[in-house]
């Protein structure tokens, strides 16, 4: 990485940063503290995030609104759905629209927090500023998926400890990409603000209640009894909604 990139991030108070963490539920949640970390060092940064369409709701409580600066743009992608029918013209049109949406901005920093070929390929589709760069992982960590070939899409690869929690791994990447001091656990990770998360947790609570209802029915009703009376798990889910 050239010295110009270092100067750019050090002097720019309004960098445009693209985060790529596509899935899954736990991985997306563990990456949320990065939003607060960025805002602490670059309060006026533009922050966009590419995520699988099924996890958009996890990010909505942190979306920028009046009186709150968080994620400026959530960019949904539907790789999981598209790959089920790669010959669908509708899917290809959606993919084209996704690329057009993604490329509306030029980013100073593109960070792949996932370390997979698919996430690195998404990074490569983004537009970068003249001195912009793409940062990703240089190695795997314990209990995490990693594809070394993803590095061909990066401007710089960051070495992280093999035994490294997902939150700390993301902070290594952010600190290196944005040329800021390493953020360690002396800075407690923050996920949601109490005000923005209330609607989200209400939705999660309702989902848990529905799941418990189905689980209790399955535990206390023998499968043969359910079958005899025409009761299915799918039917229970529909009733509980």
Secondary structure, 3 states (H helix, E strand, C coil): CCHHHHHHHHHCCCCEEEEECCCCHHHHHHHCHHHHHHHHHCCCCEEEEEEEHHHHHHHHCCECECCECCECEEEEECHHHHHHHCCCHHHHHHHHHHHHHHCCCEEEEEEECCCCHHHHHHHHHCEEEEEEEEEEECCCCCCCCCCHHHHHHCCEEECCCCCCCHHHHHHHHHHHHHCCCCCCCCCCCCCCCHHHHHHHHHHHHHHHHHHHHHHHHHHHCCHHHHHHCCCCHHHHHHHHC
